[in-house]
Amino acid sequence: MNTRLKDLNESKEDFYKTINQEDLNELYTAIGSARQLEDIIFKSVSKMESLKQCHEDSAFIHLKVKELSDQQEKIENGLDENLSILDSVNANIKDNLSMMRKNIEAIKSRIQKLKAK
């Protein structure tokens, strides 16, 4: 058993001797770079997730503004139609008023003629 432990101990020492300090430094540098990259990716993903709601809200607002714009256009068209109809009604009222005045004058004239008889 002691020989077995000695063999293991010697293999462990041989392993440590074969490890070059430069290789270790390179490994630690790579690990450090990987951690930095992981931090950058994590921050980027977090930022994108936080902006996702903003983009969805913006899209919703855009749709609502578009709907309101369409409704405003319909209202403007309706008001233009109403204005046209009111102009027509106003012209008809003027014609009717003129006709009523003529009729009143005609009635007054008849009354005068009847009184004269």
PDB file as gemmi writes it, atoms N, CA and C in Angstrom:
CRYST1    1.000    1.000    1.000  90.00  90.00  90.00 P 1                      
ATOM      1  N   MET A   1       0.825  -1.182   0.000  1.00  0.00           N  
ATOM      2  CA  MET A   1       0.000   0.000   0.000  1.00  0.00           C  
ATOM      3  C   MET A   1       0.875   1.254   0.000  1.00  0.00           C  
ATOM      4  N   ASN A   2       1.975   1.199   0.794  1.00  0.00           N  
ATOM      5  CA  ASN A   2       2.880   2.350   0.830  1.00  0.00           C  
ATOM      6  C   ASN A   2       3.499   2.619  -0.537  1.00  0.00           C  
ATOM      7  N   THR A   3       3.821   1.571  -1.231  1.00  0.00           N  
ATOM      8  CA  THR A   3       4.389   1.759  -2.556  1.00  0.00           C  
ATOM      9  C   THR A   3       3.372   2.387  -3.511  1.00  0.00           C  
ATOM     10  N   ARG A   4       2.201   1.967  -3.326  1.00  0.00           N  
ATOM     11  CA  ARG A   4       1.131   2.525  -4.180  1.00  0.00           C  
ATOM     12  C   ARG A   4       0.976   4.005  -3.896  1.00  0.00           C  
ATOM     13  N   LEU A   5       0.995   4.390  -2.629  1.00  0.00           N  
ATOM     14  CA  LEU A   5       0.890   5.800  -2.262  1.00  0.00           C  
ATOM     15  C   LEU A   5       2.099   6.575  -2.767  1.00  0.00           C  
ATOM     16  N   LYS A   6       3.275   5.955  -2.688  1.00  0.00           N  
ATOM     17  CA  LYS A   6       4.480   6.608  -3.189  1.00  0.00           C  
ATOM     18  C   LYS A   6       4.375   6.832  -4.700  1.00  0.00           C  
ATOM     19  N   ASP A   7       3.864   5.826  -5.388  1.00  0.00           N  
ATOM     20  CA  ASP A   7       3.707   5.946  -6.844  1.00  0.00           C  
ATOM     21  C   ASP A   7       2.742   7.086  -7.197  1.00  0.00           C  
ATOM     22  N   LEU A   8       1.675   7.151  -6.467  1.00  0.00           N  
ATOM     23  CA  LEU A   8       0.708   8.222  -6.701  1.00  0.00           C  
ATOM     24  C   LEU A   8       1.329   9.581  -6.404  1.00  0.00           C  
ATOM     25  N   ASN A   9       2.026   9.654  -5.326  1.00  0.00           N  
ATOM     26  CA  ASN A   9       2.679  10.890  -4.932  1.00  0.00           C  
ATOM     27  C   ASN A   9       3.690  11.322  -5.992  1.00  0.00           C  
ATOM     28  N   GLU A  10       4.457  10.364  -6.490  1.00  0.00           N  
ATOM     29  CA  GLU A  10       5.447  10.669  -7.517  1.00  0.00           C  
ATOM     30  C   GLU A  10       4.763  11.110  -8.816  1.00  0.00           C  
ATOM     31  N   SER A  11       3.651  10.468  -9.184  1.00  0.00           N  
ATOM     32  CA  SER A  11       2.947  10.874 -10.387  1.00  0.00           C  
ATOM     33  C   SER A  11       2.368  12.277 -10.239  1.00  0.00           C  
ATOM     34  N   LYS A  12       1.929  12.568  -9.041  1.00  0.00           N  
ATOM     35  CA  LYS A  12       1.403  13.898  -8.788  1.00  0.00           C  
ATOM     36  C   LYS A  12       2.518  14.928  -8.940  1.00  0.00           C  
ATOM     37  N   GLU A  13       3.665  14.630  -8.401  1.00  0.00           N  
ATOM     38  CA  GLU A  13       4.793  15.547  -8.498  1.00  0.00           C  
ATOM     39  C   GLU A  13       5.235  15.695  -9.946  1.00  0.00           C  
ATOM     40  N   ASP A  14       5.259  14.585 -10.669  1.00  0.00           N  
ATOM     41  CA  ASP A  14       5.634  14.643 -12.086  1.00  0.00           C  
ATOM     42  C   ASP A  14       4.642  15.527 -12.859  1.00  0.00           C  
ATOM     43  N   PHE A  15       3.388  15.401 -12.526  1.00  0.00           N  
ATOM     44  CA  PHE A  15       2.351  16.223 -13.183  1.00  0.00           C  
ATOM     45  C   PHE A  15       2.603  17.703 -12.934  1.00  0.00           C  
ATOM     46  N   TYR A  16       2.847  18.056 -11.676  1.00  0.00           N  
ATOM     47  CA  TYR A  16       3.088  19.458 -11.334  1.00  0.00           C  
ATOM     48  C   TYR A  16       4.355  19.992 -11.987  1.00  0.00           C  
ATOM     49  N   LYS A  17       5.348  19.144 -12.149  1.00  0.00           N  
ATOM     50  CA  LYS A  17       6.596  19.569 -12.784  1.00  0.00           C  
ATOM     51  C   LYS A  17       6.382  19.863 -14.267  1.00  0.00           C  
ATOM     52  N   THR A  18       5.480  19.114 -14.888  1.00  0.00           N  
ATOM     53  CA  THR A  18       5.253  19.285 -16.325  1.00  0.00           C  
ATOM     54  C   THR A  18       4.417  20.529 -16.633  1.00  0.00           C  
ATOM     55  N   ILE A  19       3.720  21.007 -15.617  1.00  0.00           N  
ATOM     56  CA  ILE A  19       2.893  22.191 -15.838  1.00  0.00           C  
ATOM     57  C   ILE A  19       3.806  23.406 -15.908  1.00  0.00           C  
ATOM     58  N   ASN A  20       3.678  24.130 -16.964  1.00  0.00           N  
ATOM     59  CA  ASN A  20       4.484  25.313 -17.196  1.00  0.00           C  
ATOM     60  C   ASN A  20       3.744  26.523 -16.633  1.00  0.00           C  
ATOM     61  N   GLN A  21       4.468  27.437 -16.014  1.00  0.00           N  
ATOM     62  CA  GLN A  21       3.849  28.631 -15.436  1.00  0.00           C  
ATOM     63  C   GLN A  21       3.178  29.469 -16.531  1.00  0.00           C  
ATOM     64  N   GLU A  22       3.772  29.510 -17.702  1.00  0.00           N  
ATOM     65  CA  GLU A  22       3.173  30.265 -18.806  1.00  0.00           C  
ATOM     66  C   GLU A  22       1.824  29.685 -19.194  1.00  0.00           C  
ATOM     67  N   ASP A  23       1.760  28.376 -19.217  1.00  0.00           N  
ATOM     68  CA  ASP A  23       0.487  27.733 -19.542  1.00  0.00           C  
ATOM     69  C   ASP A  23      -0.579  28.079 -18.515  1.00  0.00           C  
ATOM     70  N   LEU A  24      -0.199  28.100 -17.265  1.00  0.00           N  
ATOM     71  CA  LEU A  24      -1.148  28.471 -16.205  1.00  0.00           C  
ATOM     72  C   LEU A  24      -1.607  29.914 -16.377  1.00  0.00           C  
ATOM     73  N   ASN A  25      -0.668  30.800 -16.648  1.00  0.00           N  
ATOM     74  CA  ASN A  25      -1.030  32.208 -16.847  1.00  0.00           C  
ATOM     75  C   ASN A  25      -1.963  32.365 -18.042  1.00  0.00           C  
ATOM     76  N   GLU A  26      -1.670  31.634 -19.097  1.00  0.00           N  
ATOM     77  CA  GLU A  26      -2.526  31.687 -20.284  1.00  0.00           C  
ATOM     78  C   GLU A  26      -3.927  31.179 -19.967  1.00  0.00           C  
ATOM     79  N   LEU A  27      -3.986  30.117 -19.181  1.00  0.00           N  
ATOM     80  CA  LEU A  27      -5.280  29.564 -18.769  1.00  0.00           C  
ATOM     81  C   LEU A  27      -6.067  30.566 -17.936  1.00  0.00           C  
ATOM     82  N   TYR A  28      -5.413  31.209 -16.967  1.00  0.00           N  
ATOM     83  CA  TYR A  28      -6.096  32.202 -16.128  1.00  0.00           C  
ATOM     84  C   TYR A  28      -6.545  33.407 -16.958  1.00  0.00           C  
ATOM     85  N   THR A  29      -5.734  33.803 -17.932  1.00  0.00           N  
ATOM     86  CA  THR A  29      -6.115  34.911 -18.805  1.00  0.00           C  
ATOM     87  C   THR A  29      -7.350  34.533 -19.620  1.00  0.00           C  
ATOM     88  N   ALA A  30      -7.359  33.319 -20.143  1.00  0.00           N  
ATOM     89  CA  ALA A  30      -8.512  32.852 -20.927  1.00  0.00           C  
ATOM     90  C   ALA A  30      -9.765  32.804 -20.059  1.00  0.00           C  
ATOM     91  N   ILE A  31      -9.606  32.338 -18.841  1.00  0.00           N  
ATOM     92  CA  ILE A  31     -10.764  32.278 -17.921  1.00  0.00           C  
ATOM     93  C   ILE A  31     -11.264  33.683 -17.624  1.00  0.00           C  
ATOM     94  N   GLY A  32     -10.308  34.617 -17.388  1.00  0.00           N  
ATOM     95  CA  GLY A  32     -10.694  36.000 -17.134  1.00  0.00           C  
ATOM     96  C   GLY A  32     -11.430  36.606 -18.322  1.00  0.00           C  
ATOM     97  N   SER A  33     -10.943  36.347 -19.535  1.00  0.00           N  
ATOM     98  CA  SER A  33     -11.597  36.850 -20.746  1.00  0.00           C  
ATOM     99  C   SER A  33     -12.992  36.259 -20.889  1.00  0.00           C  
ATOM    100  N   ALA A  34     -13.102  34.988 -20.599  1.00  0.00           N  
ATOM    101  CA  ALA A  34     -14.408  34.320 -20.686  1.00  0.00           C  
ATOM    102  C   ALA A  34     -15.381  34.940 -19.683  1.00  0.00           C  
ATOM    103  N   ARG A  35     -14.890  35.257 -18.503  1.00  0.00           N  
ATOM    104  CA  ARG A  35     -15.769  35.880 -17.499  1.00  0.00           C  
ATOM    105  C   ARG A  35     -16.194  37.273 -17.950  1.00  0.00           C  
ATOM    106  N   GLN A  36     -15.260  38.019 -18.533  1.00  0.00           N  
ATOM    107  CA  GLN A  36     -15.609  39.347 -19.042  1.00  0.00           C  
ATOM    108  C   GLN A  36     -16.644  39.239 -20.153  1.00  0.00           C  
ATOM    109  N   LEU A  37     -16.432  38.296 -21.037  1.00  0.00           N  
ATOM    110  CA  LEU A  37     -17.375  38.080 -22.133  1.00  0.00           C  
ATOM    111  C   LEU A  37     -18.743  37.674 -21.586  1.00  0.00           C  
ATOM    112  N   GLU A  38     -18.731  36.816 -20.577  1.00  0.00           N  
ATOM    113  CA  GLU A  38     -19.984  36.397 -19.946  1.00  0.00           C  
ATOM    114  C   GLU A  38     -20.703  37.596 -19.341  1.00  0.00           C  
ATOM    115  N   ASP A  39     -19.970  38.486 -18.678  1.00  0.00           N  
ATOM    116  CA  ASP A  39     -20.569  39.688 -18.085  1.00  0.00           C  
ATOM    117  C   ASP A  39     -21.171  40.585 -19.163  1.00  0.00           C  
ATOM    118  N   ILE A  40     -20.431  40.750 -20.260  1.00  0.00           N  
ATOM    119  CA  ILE A  40     -20.930  41.594 -21.353  1.00  0.00           C  
ATOM    120  C   ILE A  40     -22.199  40.999 -21.949  1.00  0.00           C  
ATOM    121  N   ILE A  41     -22.185  39.690 -22.179  1.00  0.00           N  
ATOM    122  CA  ILE A  41     -23.366  39.030 -22.751  1.00  0.00           C  
ATOM    123  C   ILE A  41     -24.540  39.129 -21.798  1.00  0.00           C  
ATOM    124  N   PHE A  42     -24.300  38.900 -20.515  1.00  0.00           N  
ATOM    125  CA  PHE A  42     -25.375  38.977 -19.529  1.00  0.00           C  
ATOM    126  C   PHE A  42     -25.965  40.384 -19.494  1.00  0.00           C  
ATOM    127  N   LYS A  43     -25.097  41.396 -19.495  1.00  0.00           N  
ATOM    128  CA  LYS A  43     -25.592  42.780 -19.475  1.00  0.00           C  
ATOM    129  C   LYS A  43     -26.367  43.104 -20.747  1.00  0.00           C  
ATOM    130  N   SER A  44     -25.878  42.617 -21.882  1.00  0.00           N  
ATOM    131  CA  SER A  44     -26.567  42.873 -23.154  1.00  0.00           C  
ATOM    132  C   SER A  44     -27.940  42.222 -23.171  1.00  0.00           C  
ATOM    133  N   VAL A  45     -28.014  40.979 -22.725  1.00  0.00           N  
ATOM    134  CA  VAL A  45     -29.302  40.277 -22.694  1.00  0.00           C  
ATOM    135  C   VAL A  45     -30.257  40.976 -21.722  1.00  0.00           C  
ATOM    136  N   SER A  46     -29.756  41.391 -20.583  1.00  0.00           N  
ATOM    137  CA  SER A  46     -30.594  42.102 -19.614  1.00  0.00           C  
ATOM    138  C   SER A  46     -31.120  43.396 -20.211  1.00  0.00           C  
ATOM    139  N   LYS A  47     -30.263  44.114 -20.906  1.00  0.00           N  
ATOM    140  CA  LYS A  47     -30.662  45.379 -21.538  1.00  0.00           C  
ATOM    141  C   LYS A  47     -31.733  45.129 -22.590  1.00  0.00           C  
ATOM    142  N   MET A  48     -31.528  44.076 -23.404  1.00  0.00           N  
ATOM    143  CA  MET A  48     -32.521  43.759 -24.434  1.00  0.00           C  
ATOM    144  C   MET A  48     -33.859  43.366 -23.820  1.00  0.00           C  
ATOM    145  N   GLU A  49     -33.814  42.615 -22.743  1.00  0.00           N  
ATOM    146  CA  GLU A  49     -35.062  42.218 -22.084  1.00  0.00           C  
ATOM    147  C   GLU A  49     -35.778  43.435 -21.517  1.00  0.00           C  
ATOM    148  N   SER A  50     -35.024  44.379 -20.957  1.00  0.00           N  
ATOM    149  CA  SER A  50     -35.657  45.575 -20.402  1.00  0.00           C  
ATOM    150  C   SER A  50     -36.209  46.467 -21.513  1.00  0.00           C  
ATOM    151  N   LEU A  51     -35.549  46.484 -22.675  1.00  0.00           N  
ATOM    152  CA  LEU A  51     -36.028  47.302 -23.785  1.00  0.00           C  
ATOM    153  C   LEU A  51     -37.191  46.660 -24.531  1.00  0.00           C  
ATOM    154  N   LYS A  52     -37.349  45.352 -24.372  1.00  0.00           N  
ATOM    155  CA  LYS A  52     -38.420  44.637 -25.070  1.00  0.00           C  
ATOM    156  C   LYS A  52     -39.777  45.246 -24.732  1.00  0.00           C  
ATOM    157  N   GLN A  53     -40.021  45.502 -23.456  1.00  0.00           N  
ATOM    158  CA  GLN A  53     -41.302  46.074 -23.041  1.00  0.00           C  
ATOM    159  C   GLN A  53     -41.481  47.473 -23.615  1.00  0.00           C  
ATOM    160  N   CYS A  54     -40.399  48.238 -23.647  1.00  0.00           N  
ATOM    161  CA  CYS A  54     -40.472  49.586 -24.234  1.00  0.00           C  
ATOM    162  C   CYS A  54     -40.853  49.513 -25.710  1.00  0.00           C  
ATOM    163  N   HIS A  55     -40.262  48.579 -26.427  1.00  0.00           N  
ATOM    164  CA  HIS A  55     -40.569  48.432 -27.844  1.00  0.00           C  
ATOM    165  C   HIS A  55     -42.014  47.970 -28.051  1.00  0.00           C  
ATOM    166  N   GLU A  56     -42.463  47.067 -27.219  1.00  0.00           N  
ATOM    167  CA  GLU A  56     -43.851  46.605 -27.328  1.00  0.00           C  
ATOM    168  C   GLU A  56     -44.813  47.743 -27.017  1.00  0.00           C  
ATOM    169  N   ASP A  57     -44.507  48.533 -25.989  1.00  0.00           N  
ATOM    170  CA  ASP A  57     -45.347  49.687 -25.651  1.00  0.00           C  
ATOM    171  C   ASP A  57     -45.344  50.702 -26.789  1.00  0.00           C  
ATOM    172  N   SER A  58     -44.187  50.924 -27.383  1.00  0.00           N  
ATOM    173  CA  SER A  58     -44.087  51.866 -28.507  1.00  0.00           C  
ATOM    174  C   SER A  58     -44.919  51.390 -29.696  1.00  0.00           C  
ATOM    175  N   ALA A  59     -44.866  50.114 -29.974  1.00  0.00           N  
ATOM    176  CA  ALA A  59     -45.657  49.558 -31.076  1.00  0.00           C  
ATOM    177  C   ALA A  59     -47.150  49.710 -30.793  1.00  0.00           C  
ATOM    178  N   PHE A  60     -47.554  49.481 -29.541  1.00  0.00           N  
ATOM    179  CA  PHE A  60     -48.957  49.630 -29.153  1.00  0.00           C  
ATOM    180  C   PHE A  60     -49.398  51.086 -29.313  1.00  0.00           C  
ATOM    181  N   ILE A  61     -48.563  52.007 -28.854  1.00  0.00           N  
ATOM    182  CA  ILE A  61     -48.878  53.436 -28.971  1.00  0.00           C  
ATOM    183  C   ILE A  61     -48.977  53.842 -30.433  1.00  0.00           C  
ATOM    184  N   HIS A  62     -48.056  53.323 -31.252  1.00  0.00           N  
ATOM    185  CA  HIS A  62     -48.102  53.632 -32.683  1.00  0.00           C  
ATOM    186  C   HIS A  62     -49.432  53.176 -33.297  1.00  0.00           C  
ATOM    187  N   LEU A  63     -49.862  51.984 -32.949  1.00  0.00           N  
ATOM    188  CA  LEU A  63     -51.138  51.482 -33.476  1.00  0.00           C  
ATOM    189  C   LEU A  63     -52.298  52.356 -33.025  1.00  0.00           C  
ATOM    190  N   LYS A  64     -52.280  52.771 -31.751  1.00  0.00           N  
ATOM    191  CA  LYS A  64     -53.360  53.614 -31.233  1.00  0.00           C  
ATOM    192  C   LYS A  64     -53.358  54.975 -31.930  1.00  0.00           C  
ATOM    193  N   VAL A  65     -52.178  55.545 -32.150  1.00  0.00           N  
ATOM    194  CA  VAL A  65     -52.087  56.829 -32.846  1.00  0.00           C  
ATOM    195  C   VAL A  65     -52.607  56.689 -34.274  1.00  0.00           C  
ATOM    196  N   LYS A  66     -52.264  55.570 -34.918  1.00  0.00           N  
ATOM    197  CA  LYS A  66     -52.762  55.317 -36.280  1.00  0.00           C  
ATOM    198  C   LYS A  66     -54.281  55.220 -36.277  1.00  0.00           C  
ATOM    199  N   GLU A  67     -54.843  54.498 -35.311  1.00  0.00           N  
ATOM    200  CA  GLU A  67     -56.299  54.377 -35.214  1.00  0.00           C  
ATOM    201  C   GLU A  67     -56.937  55.747 -34.989  1.00  0.00           C  
ATOM    202  N   LEU A  68     -56.352  56.535 -34.091  1.00  0.00           N  
ATOM    203  CA  LEU A  68     -56.890  57.873 -33.824  1.00  0.00           C  
ATOM    204  C   LEU A  68     -56.784  58.765 -35.058  1.00  0.00           C  
ATOM    205  N   SER A  69     -55.702  58.634 -35.784  1.00  0.00           N  
ATOM    206  CA  SER A  69     -55.524  59.416 -37.009  1.00  0.00           C  
ATOM    207  C   SER A  69     -56.587  59.043 -38.042  1.00  0.00           C  
ATOM    208  N   ASP A  70     -56.842  57.748 -38.180  1.00  0.00           N  
ATOM    209  CA  ASP A  70     -57.884  57.282 -39.105  1.00  0.00           C  
ATOM    210  C   ASP A  70     -59.259  57.803 -38.680  1.00  0.00           C  
ATOM    211  N   GLN A  71     -59.537  57.745 -37.376  1.00  0.00           N  
ATOM    212  CA  GLN A  71     -60.818  58.245 -36.876  1.00  0.00           C  
ATOM    213  C   GLN A  71     -60.936  59.751 -37.091  1.00  0.00           C  
ATOM    214  N   GLN A  72     -59.845  60.474 -36.877  1.00  0.00           N  
ATOM    215  CA  GLN A  72     -59.867  61.914 -37.089  1.00  0.00           C  
ATOM    216  C   GLN A  72     -60.148  62.229 -38.561  1.00  0.00           C  
ATOM    217  N   GLU A  73     -59.546  61.454 -39.454  1.00  0.00           N  
ATOM    218  CA  GLU A  73     -59.779  61.658 -40.885  1.00  0.00           C  
ATOM    219  C   GLU A  73     -61.249  61.410 -41.226  1.00  0.00           C  
ATOM    220  N   LYS A  74     -61.838  60.359 -40.643  1.00  0.00           N  
ATOM    221  CA  LYS A  74     -63.261  60.084 -40.879  1.00  0.00           C  
ATOM    222  C   LYS A  74     -64.126  61.228 -40.361  1.00  0.00           C  
ATOM    223  N   ILE A  75     -63.776  61.745 -39.185  1.00  0.00           N  
ATOM    224  CA  ILE A  75     -64.538  62.861 -38.611  1.00  0.00           C  
ATOM    225  C   ILE A  75     -64.428  64.093 -39.509  1.00  0.00           C  
ATOM    226  N   GLU A  76     -63.196  64.373 -39.987  1.00  0.00           N  
ATOM    227  CA  GLU A  76     -63.001  65.517 -40.878  1.00  0.00           C  
ATOM    228  C   GLU A  76     -63.823  65.358 -42.153  1.00  0.00           C  
ATOM    229  N   ASN A  77     -63.827  64.145 -42.719  1.00  0.00           N  
ATOM    230  CA  ASN A  77     -64.634  63.896 -43.918  1.00  0.00           C  
ATOM    231  C   ASN A  77     -66.118  64.082 -43.619  1.00  0.00           C  
ATOM    232  N   GLY A  78     -66.545  63.591 -42.444  1.00  0.00           N  
ATOM    233  CA  GLY A  78     -67.949  63.769 -42.048  1.00  0.00           C  
ATOM    234  C   GLY A  78     -68.298  65.237 -41.869  1.00  0.00           C  
ATOM    235  N   LEU A  79     -67.390  66.005 -41.283  1.00  0.00           N  
ATOM    236  CA  LEU A  79     -67.636  67.438 -41.112  1.00  0.00           C  
ATOM    237  C   LEU A  79     -67.706  68.148 -42.461  1.00  0.00           C  
ATOM    238  N   ASP A  80     -66.837  67.754 -43.392  1.00  0.00           N  
ATOM    239  CA  ASP A  80     -66.895  68.336 -44.736  1.00  0.00           C  
ATOM    240  C   ASP A  80     -68.234  68.031 -45.398  1.00  0.00           C  
ATOM    241  N   GLU A  81     -68.705  66.790 -45.253  1.00  0.00           N  
ATOM    242  CA  GLU A  81     -70.004  66.414 -45.810  1.00  0.00           C  
ATOM    243  C   GLU A  81     -71.118  67.211 -45.146  1.00  0.00           C  
ATOM    244  N   ASN A  82     -71.041  67.346 -43.812  1.00  0.00           N  
ATOM    245  CA  ASN A  82     -72.051  68.114 -43.088  1.00  0.00           C  
ATOM    246  C   ASN A  82     -72.054  69.571 -43.535  1.00  0.00           C  
ATOM    247  N   LEU A  83     -70.876  70.139 -43.768  1.00  0.00           N  
ATOM    248  CA  LEU A  83     -70.774  71.520 -44.226  1.00  0.00           C  
ATOM    249  C   LEU A  83     -71.422  71.674 -45.597  1.00  0.00           C  
ATOM    250  N   SER A  84     -71.181  70.710 -46.456  1.00  0.00           N  
ATOM    251  CA  SER A  84     -71.785  70.734 -47.788  1.00  0.00           C  
ATOM    252  C   SER A  84     -73.311  70.641 -47.684  1.00  0.00           C  
ATOM    253  N   ILE A  85     -73.779  69.753 -46.818  1.00  0.00           N  
ATOM    254  CA  ILE A  85     -75.229  69.603 -46.623  1.00  0.00           C  
ATOM    255  C   ILE A  85     -75.826  70.881 -46.048  1.00  0.00           C  
ATOM    256  N   LEU A  86     -75.128  71.486 -45.075  1.00  0.00           N  
ATOM    257  CA  LEU A  86     -75.625  72.735 -44.476  1.00  0.00           C  
ATOM    258  C   LEU A  86     -75.668  73.867 -45.505  1.00  0.00           C  
ATOM    259  N   ASP A  87     -74.684  73.933 -46.388  1.00  0.00           N  
ATOM    260  CA  ASP A  87     -74.709  74.939 -47.453  1.00  0.00           C  
ATOM    261  C   ASP A  87     -75.929  74.744 -48.343  1.00  0.00           C  
ATOM    262  N   SER A  88     -76.223  73.478 -48.665  1.00  0.00           N  
ATOM    263  CA  SER A  88     -77.385  73.166 -49.488  1.00  0.00           C  
ATOM    264  C   SER A  88     -78.679  73.536 -48.757  1.00  0.00           C  
ATOM    265  N   VAL A  89     -78.751  73.206 -47.474  1.00  0.00           N  
ATOM    266  CA  VAL A  89     -79.936  73.539 -46.668  1.00  0.00           C  
ATOM    267  C   VAL A  89     -80.097  75.061 -46.589  1.00  0.00           C  
ATOM    268  N   ASN A  90     -78.987  75.771 -46.389  1.00  0.00           N  
ATOM    269  CA  ASN A  90     -79.033  77.229 -46.303  1.00  0.00           C  
ATOM    270  C   ASN A  90     -79.558  77.826 -47.609  1.00  0.00           C  
ATOM    271  N   ALA A  91     -79.097  77.316 -48.748  1.00  0.00           N  
ATOM    272  CA  ALA A  91     -79.577  77.806 -50.049  1.00  0.00           C  
ATOM    273  C   ALA A  91     -81.067  77.520 -50.205  1.00  0.00           C  
ATOM    274  N   ASN A  92     -81.492  76.316 -49.768  1.00  0.00           N  
ATOM    275  CA  ASN A  92     -82.916  75.965 -49.862  1.00  0.00           C  
ATOM    276  C   ASN A  92     -83.774  76.858 -48.967  1.00  0.00           C  
ATOM    277  N   ILE A  93     -83.256  77.174 -47.769  1.00  0.00           N  
ATOM    278  CA  ILE A  93     -84.007  78.052 -46.861  1.00  0.00           C  
ATOM    279  C   ILE A  93     -84.152  79.441 -47.484  1.00  0.00           C  
ATOM    280  N   LYS A  94     -83.078  79.942 -48.107  1.00  0.00           N  
ATOM    281  CA  LYS A  94     -83.147  81.255 -48.761  1.00  0.00           C  
ATOM    282  C   LYS A  94     -84.186  81.232 -49.887  1.00  0.00           C  
ATOM    283  N   ASP A  95     -84.170  80.150 -50.675  1.00  0.00           N  
ATOM    284  CA  ASP A  95     -85.162  80.020 -51.750  1.00  0.00           C  
ATOM    285  C   ASP A  95     -86.573  79.967 -51.178  1.00  0.00           C  
ATOM    286  N   ASN A  96     -86.744  79.195 -50.095  1.00  0.00           N  
ATOM    287  CA  ASN A  96     -88.063  79.063 -49.466  1.00  0.00           C  
ATOM    288  C   ASN A  96     -88.511  80.399 -48.877  1.00  0.00           C  
ATOM    289  N   LEU A  97     -87.596  81.131 -48.275  1.00  0.00           N  
ATOM    290  CA  LEU A  97     -87.920  82.431 -47.694  1.00  0.00           C  
ATOM    291  C   LEU A  97     -88.353  83.406 -48.778  1.00  0.00           C  
ATOM    292  N   SER A  98     -87.640  83.384 -49.887  1.00  0.00           N  
ATOM    293  CA  SER A  98     -88.003  84.246 -51.011  1.00  0.00           C  
ATOM    294  C   SER A  98     -89.385  83.883 -51.541  1.00  0.00           C  
ATOM    295  N   MET A  99     -89.633  82.574 -51.651  1.00  0.00           N  
ATOM    296  CA  MET A  99     -90.937  82.100 -52.131  1.00  0.00           C  
ATOM    297  C   MET A  99     -92.045  82.490 -51.153  1.00  0.00           C  
ATOM    298  N   MET A 100     -91.761  82.388 -49.843  1.00  0.00           N  
ATOM    299  CA  MET A 100     -92.767  82.758 -48.826  1.00  0.00           C  
ATOM    300  C   MET A 100     -93.071  84.254 -48.912  1.00  0.00           C  
ATOM    301  N   ARG A 101     -92.081  85.085 -49.127  1.00  0.00           N  
ATOM    302  CA  ARG A 101     -92.305  86.539 -49.249  1.00  0.00           C  
ATOM    303  C   ARG A 101     -93.191  86.829 -50.458  1.00  0.00           C  
ATOM    304  N   LYS A 102     -92.913  86.154 -51.575  1.00  0.00           N  
ATOM    305  CA  LYS A 102     -93.735  86.342 -52.767  1.00  0.00           C  
ATOM    306  C   LYS A 102     -95.178  85.920 -52.501  1.00  0.00           C  
ATOM    307  N   ASN A 103     -95.297  84.775 -51.806  1.00  0.00           N  
ATOM    308  CA  ASN A 103     -96.650  84.290 -51.481  1.00  0.00           C  
ATOM    309  C   ASN A 103     -97.371  85.259 -50.548  1.00  0.00           C  
ATOM    310  N   ILE A 104     -96.657  85.816 -49.576  1.00  0.00           N  
ATOM    311  CA  ILE A 104     -97.269  86.778 -48.639  1.00  0.00           C  
ATOM    312  C   ILE A 104     -97.709  88.028 -49.414  1.00  0.00           C  
ATOM    313  N   GLU A 105     -96.843  88.502 -50.309  1.00  0.00           N  
ATOM    314  CA  GLU A 105     -97.209  89.666 -51.130  1.00  0.00           C  
ATOM    315  C   GLU A 105     -98.428  89.351 -51.986  1.00  0.00           C  
ATOM    316  N   ALA A 106     -98.467  88.132 -52.526  1.00  0.00           N  
ATOM    317  CA  ALA A 106     -99.610  87.741 -53.359  1.00  0.00           C  
ATOM    318  C   ALA A 106    -100.876  87.691 -52.507  1.00  0.00           C  
ATOM    319  N   ILE A 107    -100.783  87.183 -51.293  1.00  0.00           N  
ATOM    320  CA  ILE A 107    -101.949  87.119 -50.389  1.00  0.00           C  
ATOM    321  C   ILE A 107    -102.397  88.524 -50.017  1.00  0.00           C  
ATOM    322  N   LYS A 108    -101.450  89.412 -49.695  1.00  0.00           N  
ATOM    323  CA  LYS A 108    -101.794  90.805 -49.361  1.00  0.00           C  
ATOM    324  C   LYS A 108    -102.494  91.480 -50.538  1.00  0.00           C  
ATOM    325  N   SER A 109    -101.977  91.200 -51.722  1.00  0.00           N  
ATOM    326  CA  SER A 109    -102.573  91.787 -52.916  1.00  0.00           C  
ATOM    327  C   SER A 109    -104.004  91.299 -53.093  1.00  0.00           C  
ATOM    328  N   ARG A 110    -104.262  90.044 -52.883  1.00  0.00           N  
ATOM    329  CA  ARG A 110    -105.624  89.483 -52.985  1.00  0.00           C  
ATOM    330  C   ARG A 110    -106.550  90.090 -51.940  1.00  0.00           C  
ATOM    331  N   ILE A 111    -105.973  90.218 -50.716  1.00  0.00           N  
ATOM    332  CA  ILE A 111    -106.796  90.809 -49.638  1.00  0.00           C  
ATOM    333  C   ILE A 111    -107.177  92.230 -50.023  1.00  0.00           C  
ATOM    334  N   GLN A 112    -106.242  92.988 -50.568  1.00  0.00           N  
ATOM    335  CA  GLN A 112    -106.528  94.361 -50.987  1.00  0.00           C  
ATOM    336  C   GLN A 112    -107.596  94.386 -52.068  1.00  0.00           C  
ATOM    337  N   LYS A 113    -107.500  93.450 -53.018  1.00  0.00           N  
ATOM    338  CA  LYS A 113    -108.472  93.386 -54.096  1.00  0.00           C  
ATOM    339  C   LYS A 113    -109.836  93.011 -53.553  1.00  0.00           C  
ATOM    340  N   LEU A 114    -109.880  92.118 -52.585  1.00  0.00           N  
ATOM    341  CA  LEU A 114    -111.150  91.719 -51.993  1.00  0.00           C  
ATOM    342  C   LEU A 114    -111.757  92.868 -51.207  1.00  0.00           C  
ATOM    343  N   LYS A 115    -110.940  93.636 -50.519  1.00  0.00           N  
ATOM    344  CA  LYS A 115    -111.419  94.782 -49.760  1.00  0.00           C  
ATOM    345  C   LYS A 115    -111.951  95.854 -50.711  1.00  0.00           C  
ATOM    346  N   ALA A 116    -111.340  95.954 -51.862  1.00  0.00           N  
ATOM    347  CA  ALA A 116    -111.749  96.973 -52.821  1.00  0.00           C  
ATOM    348  C   ALA A 116    -113.100  96.629 -53.457  1.00  0.00           C  
ATOM    349  N   LYS A 117    -113.525  95.467 -53.470  1.00  0.00           N  
ATOM    350  CA  LYS A 117    -114.781  95.057 -54.085  1.00  0.00           C  
ATOM    351  C   LYS A 117    -115.938  95.337 -53.234  1.00  0.00           C  
TER     352      LYS A 117                                                      
END                                                                             
